[in-house]
Amino acid sequence: MIHSWKPDEKGLILISDSGERIWHITNQVEAARPSVDFDGALYVYHSRDESDRQPRLYRTYGADTGPIVREASVVRGQSPSWLPDGRILYSGCWLDDCGIILTRADGTHPRQVVAGASETNPEASPNGRQVAFMSKRDGNWEIYVARLDSDITGDSPKRLTKNPANDGLPAWSPDGRHIAFVTDRDGEWAVWVMRPDGTGQRRLFDIGGPLDGTVRDAASHEIQGWVEERISWAPLP
């Protein structure tokens, strides 16, 4: 899935491995961080297309796309991602509790699983027992993991990275044995990998440029920077 800036095809577009266009999911140019469920059939993303430019959650409903509604209001939040059981994680608030929120796909039964105002980009492990995310809780962007199989709301996360550079956009390997992430710790952006306990950190490959790109004539609310990007790890065919 790509975010297209072509004048006649702005928004999120699903393409095949050969580059063939399959489905124009939404023409919202503000749409960001799409996530596909573990069956490859459903999609969820956030968009800032409303006049207040606050992020809200959207998902596919069969061949249609629409907002996730809770108590007659569109759910506010960003960086949603699927769990294997069909629930959704996102960064946002429920009542007065902000952080990583876990909810059913229809927006019901929300609960906070990680507390913190800067927690974002949650990614569930393939077995659904842990969530990796990025946060500024210790001063700069770092990567953490927390348990999802705990009944304790706000279970203390474990910090995986620790350096003055930016570390973020975690992505689990299909077997759950590694977490890929991006970092500029060596002065250039690259994709690194580590074990889920933070050990074995090593560089995989350079990205070849900055993650904060610019698009001509794009409004400021349409581009939020690298924290609204996503990397993913797919199994080999």
Buried (B, 14 or more C-beta within 10 A) or exposed (E): BEBBBEEEEBBBBBEEEEEEEEBBBBBBBBBBBBBBBBEEEBBBBBBBBEEEEBBBBBBBEEEEBEBBBBEEEBBBBBBBBBBBEEBBBBBBBBEEBBBBBBBBBEBEEBEBBBBBEBBBBBBBBBEBBBBBBBBBBEEBBBBBBBBBEEEEEBBEBBEBBEEEBBBBBBBBBEEBEBBBBBBBBEEEBBBBBBEBEBEEBEEEEEBEEEBEEEEEEBEEBBBBEBBBBBBBBEEEE
